[in-house]
Amino acid sequence: MLAAVLAAGVGGLTLTDARGLLESFAPLSGDAWRAADRPRPDRVESQYGEATVRYDEYGVPTIEADGEAPAYYAVGWVQGYDRLFQLDLQRRVMRGEVSELAGEATLEDDEFHVQMDFAGAAEATWDLIVDTPAGPLVEAYADGVNAVIDEQPLPLEFQLLGYEPDPWTPVDSMLMEKQISWDLTGNFGELRRAVIRDRLGEELLEALFPERMDHDVPILFEDLAYDTLESADGIDLSNGLEEDETAEGRDNVTADDASTEESGTDGDEGDDPETPRVGPALTAWLSRFESPTGVGSNSWVVSGEYTDSGAPIVAYDPHLALMTPALWYEQHVETPETSVRGATFPGVPFVITGANDAGVWSFTNVGADVLDCYTYEIDEENERYRYDGEWREFDREEREIAVSGGENRGVTVRKTVHGPLLEREGQTVGVAWTGHSATRTTEAIFEYERSEGIEDVLEATRMFDLPTQNLVYADADGRTLYYATGKLPIREVDGEVVSGNRLFDGSAGDGEWEGFTPFGESSWEEGGFVPFEEKPHAIDADVLATANQRVVDDPDHYVGVAYATPYRGARIYDRLEERVDSGDPTDLEFHRDLQNDVFDGRAPELLPDLLEAIADRADGDRLDDAIDVATADLERAAVTLEDWDHRMDRDSRGALVFARWLEHYRRAVFEPTFEDTGLDDSYYPNDWVLARLEADHELFEDRSRADAMVEALAGALEEIEREGWATYGDWNSTRVIEHPFGVEAPFLNYEERPADGSLATVKNYRVDSAVGASWRMVAEPGGRARAILPGGNSGNYFSDHYADQFQPWLDGELKPMNRTVDDGDASGDDPDVTFLEEEDG
């Protein structure tokens, strides 16, 4: 194994000296050998008291203790032992400290994170959390992580990079909350719309980027069975839909209602020469740090009326970054206060999604608009900005970014009353983001763990400030719940409520969120945010599914426009409806099978026109000398596509041809117009829009829609032959699932394997962006539960659990979420760890 590691890794390493690395691997000595021989101790001293950790056959720990403090000290220890490098790298990213390891290559990334001051927001959040019941447990968790740093051999990555991590702090755990939230809600869409409007014009903007996709499968619609529930304080929590409204024919926020026009073209605030221009240079830089395009998830719940056991079932698979090691960490915690099992992000003590004895909870992204951008009049010295009729000095702080192998970089952090001011090439924009305030989400997640039913979860959800998520929950009493979590801002301009999908004049105070205090504690109830009772929700729905589609056709308040295409949501609802109508009950196996559905709804929309175009060419009606592929090859491809079942299976030839054709067709349609105006493919419209372009659309003025389709197929066939691909999995592989330093040390990556699914299938896998099902779970409240990770529970390269779930995940399998303590025996080979009361001295 050592020889293979050296052969695969040393040649590619750039972050450390090769000779030093070889010395690290010197036989029976060196830091790397200590990382390889890193046995887990069976006894650990704890100042918090006794606890026991047992591991199952997949390396999933069950922590048992008579109190919460010793339990969460042990949680910190096991997370630190299994994922220490991941913990440290995540906080370095958010603090802007990666260049200290990687050098100048990551300077721009660090500059963004320093200017956004996520760390300052985390400090404000910890000041709010420290005195809550969750605060002491976060501190115990940090002490557990630090015990690993202080007392255990460091994992391989630290040895290869030649550094030791700083102590973990409670603020770092709050920083993980900010990272999760930013990954789900960080969106500069209004800046891109301004650039597109400037380059393509208003008419093409509205045609290619509609704020409402014309489908009929929102999350909430009238055919669902909704009841109401009075919360503990007597508030009527109805679903917010009028009785006479129907799902058909209702409009969301229209372009006119959304007030998306800016003050001047391309986002420039008028003609004042002192006003810095918001344009493509700034937008392109900021777009690098947004939520990855299309990041989302699936979740659904069916009531006990439609299950074999009579208990509700919740299914969940969040589509987030796929990486080595896996994004999530699975853990079980048993104390007198709770028995909770599920997944969390390394660095977060509490189970974010999972189950306790009373219920099951899960989250998908709403796509809500919780970030606004502001332009200002700024003086010539770049020292002051105009606000509320007067000049104000920026809140300034000078910081320094350490750079390995280069000169340190100084960064000026500037803030306005709205939040950070970001600058690129003389272009500036102010940013207000709900995550920049002190938030209580950590406390909410802690209370979910201890909840005893739907009313407890509702009360905890009031504290779930960020991110905006579709909470889907079911309890052991048979109740079901959907709620849109997080703070939803209310914007006004000249006394009228407007949407947030526009640039605001910050100097005039337009679009401000009343009560919002960046880097402090906000007064969320002062009128600047949608009241909790008025956010979209549903109580006791029999069937409900979320796939990041719009929440409701006609919301009482503006939510956002960054919704996913409806392909996944439509497929899930279709299959659930079909099963319910059949009269057959669902079980865990049915829901596991639905999670693995790879039907691609784009295919039946697009293929008939492509096949017709090929037939016309074969009949001689359309001949184009520019198409080099023989008509016979096109006809063979047509037969393949005609026989294909529209499923994105790894062994399918039809799926391969369709996927590569669609990529070529997308480029053929959009590239000429977008490239001519300096816009790259990151600005392209989504596939829902592409599939609905009429043959007479202006994008087809120079070439017919049919010709574009056939030429794209010809290009795809040439590419497939050139690359030697035979089936979909040859291209749609796991090669993109990488360790953060997998380019330099490729042996740290998982093995490349073929994969099923696409960005439009329920079994979600996006080979272009390394996004997919980062965790799958199917569970009954208080009953059976199954789950899987895309890799393993350990981040230690030499562990048996580094990648032991990877192939089962690819194959769509689930493993039991066992409570090993309840079984009285740990079924894995890992030794138990006992935490003993620390002796005096």
ZICOR-V465060 format. One record per backbone hydrogen bond with DSSP energy under -0.5 kcal/mol. CO is the residue of the C=O (numbers start at 0). NH is the residue of the N-H. Records with the same first field share a line. If there is no record, write none. Layout:
# ZICOR-V465060
CO->NH ; NH
This chain:
# ZICOR-V465060
0->4
1->5
2->6
3->7
4->8
5->9 ; 10
8->11 ; 12
9->12
16->20
17->21
18->22
19->23
20->24
22->25
23->32
25->28
29->33
30->34
31->35
32->36
35->37
41->833
43->835
45->48 ; 837
49->65
50->834
51->63
52->832
53->61
54->827
55->58
57->792
58->60
59->55
60->62 ; 331
61->53 ; 63
62->333
63->51
66->70
67->71
68->72
69->73
70->74
71->75
72->76
73->77
74->78
75->79
76->80
77->81
78->82
79->83
81->794
82->86
83->87
84->88
85->89
86->90
87->91
88->92
89->93
90->94
91->95 ; 96
92->95
96->99
97->100 ; 101
98->102 ; 403
101->104
102->105
103->106
105->109
106->110
107->111
108->112
109->113
110->114
111->115
112->116 ; 117
116->120
117->121
118->122
119->123
120->124
121->125
122->126
123->127
124->128
125->129
128->131 ; 134
131->134 ; 135
133->136 ; 137
134->138
135->139
136->140
137->141
138->142
139->143
140->144
141->145
142->146
143->147
144->147 ; 148
145->149
146->150
147->151
154->157 ; 158
155->159
156->160
157->161 ; 162
168->171 ; 172
169->173
170->174
171->175
172->176
173->177
174->178
175->179
176->180
177->181
178->182
179->183
180->184
181->185
184->186
185->290
187->190 ; 191
188->192
189->193
190->194
191->195
192->196
193->197
194->198
195->199 ; 200
196->200
200->204
201->205
202->206
203->207
204->208
212->214
218->220
219->552
220->223
223->225
226->538
228->230 ; 236
230->233
234->230 ; 236
235->237
236->228
238->536
241->244
246->249
253->257
254->258 ; 259
255->258
261->263
262->269
263->266
264->267
267->269
268->271
271->274
273->275 ; 377
276->278
278->282
279->283
280->284
281->285
282->286
283->287
284->287
285->288
286->289
291->294
295->318
297->316
298->545
299->314
300->543
301->312
302->305
303->306
305->585
311->780
312->301
313->778
314->299
315->776
316->297
317->319 ; 773
318->295
319->771
320->322
323->739
326->345
328->343
329->60
330->341
331->62
332->334 ; 339
333->64
337->334
339->332
340->354
341->330
342->351 ; 352
343->328
344->347
346->348
352->342
353->360
354->340
355->781
357->475
358->355
359->473
360->353
361->471
363->469
366->561
367->369
369->433
371->431
372->503
373->429
374->505 ; 506
375->377
376->385
378->381
382->393
383->378
384->391
386->389
389->386
391->384
393->395
394->414
396->412
398->410
399->401
400->408
402->405
407->409
408->400
410->398 ; 412
411->413
412->396
413->420
414->394
418->415
419->421 ; 430
420->413
421->428
423->426
426->423
428->421
429->373
431->371
432->435
433->436
435->518
439->443
440->444
441->445
442->446
443->447
444->448
445->449
446->450
447->450
452->456
453->457
454->458
455->459
456->460
457->461
458->461
459->462
460->463
462->464
463->485
464->486
466->468
467->365
468->470 ; 484
469->363
470->482
471->361
472->480
473->359
474->477
478->474
479->539
480->472
481->537
482->470 ; 484
486->488
487->529
490->497
491->510
492->495
495->492
497->490
499->501
501->372
503->374 ; 505
504->509
505->508
506->387
508->511
511->513
512->515
513->527
514->522
516->519
519->437 ; 521
521->523
522->525
527->489
530->533
531->534
535->483
537->481
538->226
541->302
543->300
545->298
547->563
549->218
550->219
558->368
560->562
565->569
566->570
567->571
568->572
569->573
570->574
571->575
572->576
573->577
574->578
575->579
576->580
577->581
578->582 ; 583
579->582
585->307
586->590
587->591
588->592
589->593
590->594
591->595
592->595
593->596
596->762
597->647
598->600
599->602 ; 603
600->604
601->605
602->606
605->609
606->610
607->611
608->612
609->613
610->614
611->615
612->616
613->617
614->618
615->620 ; 621
616->619
623->626
625->627
629->633
630->634
631->635
632->636
633->637
634->638
635->639
636->640
637->641
638->642
639->643
645->599
646->648
647->756
648->651
649->728
651->655 ; 727
652->656
653->657
654->658
655->659
656->660
657->661
658->662
659->663
660->664
661->665
662->666
663->667
664->668
665->669
666->670
669->673
670->674
671->675
672->676
673->676 ; 678
674->677
679->682
680->683
685->689
686->690
687->691
688->691
689->692
693->696
696->699
697->700
703->707
704->708
705->709
706->710
707->711
708->712
709->713
710->714
711->715
712->716
713->717
714->718
715->719
716->720
717->721
718->722
719->723 ; 724
726->729 ; 730
727->730 ; 731
730->732
731->754
733->736
735->737
736->749
737->323
738->741
740->744
744->747
745->748
752->733
757->760 ; 764
759->600
761->763
762->757
763->772
764->766
765->768 ; 769 ; 770
769->321
770->765
771->319 ; 773
774->317
775->787
776->315
777->785
778->313
779->782
783->779
784->816
785->777
786->814
787->775
788->790
790->804 ; 805
791->325
794->796
795->798
798->801
800->793
802->805
804->808
805->809
806->810
807->812
808->811
814->786
815->817
817->819
818->822
819->823 ; 824
820->823
824->826
832->52
833->43 ; 835
834->50
835->45
